[in-house]
């Protein structure tokens, strides 16, 4: 049994509820312990994971959030920098599943977030678990 932290950027409550539910279900079904913390937005997810990993309490992480394209360039910055920060830590050997949705509209987000449809929260949790197994195999 491992201990996972779901870090959610709580911006769209109804969408995040679905993503967190899918991630939690996948992790608990596999027999893992799960905690959830909330950060203001997707840009804060990598920092929160870095702080949590430094404390050494968790074996893996699931990043959850939704970034919907707006009328400005802000979408590209938030989506790109959040993904870059998460990927940098993953490349350092931290087991992180990226469940931050980057979509054009709310309808796309609903389909991807809903555990009964694409279940991207559950998929992110499964990715984190897979990376944790690789950590064990390669001795991180």
N, C-alpha and C positions, 0 to 999 in steps of 0.2 A: 504494500500500500504506500502510495506517495501522497504528498501534500501539494495541492495546486492553488494558485491565486488567480482569480479572474479579476482583471483590471478593466473596469468599464468607464468609458467616457460618456457620462450621463447627460446627453443632450436631447435625444428624442426618446422620451420615456417608454412609449408603447413599443417601439422598435427594439430598444435595449432589453426590455423585459423578455421578448422572444429570444433574442440572442443569448442572454444569460441563461434562460431556461434550457435551451438546447445544449449549451456548454456544460452546465451543471449536471444535466441528465447523463450526458456521455461520460463525464468523469466519475460520477457516483455509481453508474452502472458498472464501471470497470473496478469499483472498489476503492476509489481514492477519496481523500478528504478534500473539501473545497471551502475556500474563503473568498469573499468578494469585497473589493474596495472600489470606490468611485472617485474619479478625477473630473475636473471641469470639462475637458475636451480631449480630442484625439492627440493633440500635440503634447499633452501631459502624460500620456500612456508610457512612452519609453522611459521617462524620468522616474515614474512610479515603480516600474519594473526594476530599474537599476537600483533604486533605494531598497526595495524589498529583497532583491537578490543579494545585495551587500549584507543584509541582516542574516542571511542563511537559514531562514525559516521554511522556505519553499523549495520544492524540487522542480517545479515547472510553472508556466504562466500561460494564461489565455488573454489576449488583448481583444476587447470588445468595444465597438463604437460604430457610428454611422456618420459619414460625410456625404451630404447631398450637394450636388453642383448648384451654385447660385449664379448671380450675374457678374461676379467679379473674379479676379485671379486667386482670391483667397482659397478657393477649393483646391487648386493645384498645390499650393503651399502646404496646406493642412494634410492633404492626402499623401503627398510625396514625402514630406518631412517625418510624418508619423511612421510611414512604412520604412523609411531609411533608418530611423532610430531603432525600430524593432528588428530590422534585418541586421544591423550592426551588432546587436547583442546576440542574435541567433548565430552569427558568424563567429562570435567569441565562445560559442558552445552552450549558451543558455537555451533551455527548452521552452520555446515560445510558439504558440499557435496564434496566427494573425487572423482575427475575426473582425477587423475593421472594414466595414463595407464602404466602398466608394461608388456612388450611384448617381444617376442623372435625376431621379425623382423618387418620391415616396413609394409609388407603386412597385418600382424595382426593389426597393429596400424591403418592403413587406414580403415579397416572394422569397427573397434571400434570407431574411431573418426568421421567418416562421418555421418552427421545428417540424411542422407537418408538410412543408414544401421543400425548400433547398437546405434548410438547417445549417446555415453557415457558422453559427455558434458551435453546434455539435461537431462540425468538420474541423473548426479551429482547435477544439479540445482534443480531437483525435490526432491532429498534427502535433500538438504539444506532447501527447503521450508517446507518439512514435519517436519524436526527437529524444525524449527521456530514455527510451529503450536504447537508442543509439549512443547516448551518453554512457550508459551502463556497458555497452559492448566495447566502446573505445576508451573507457576509463577516464572520463572527465572527473 
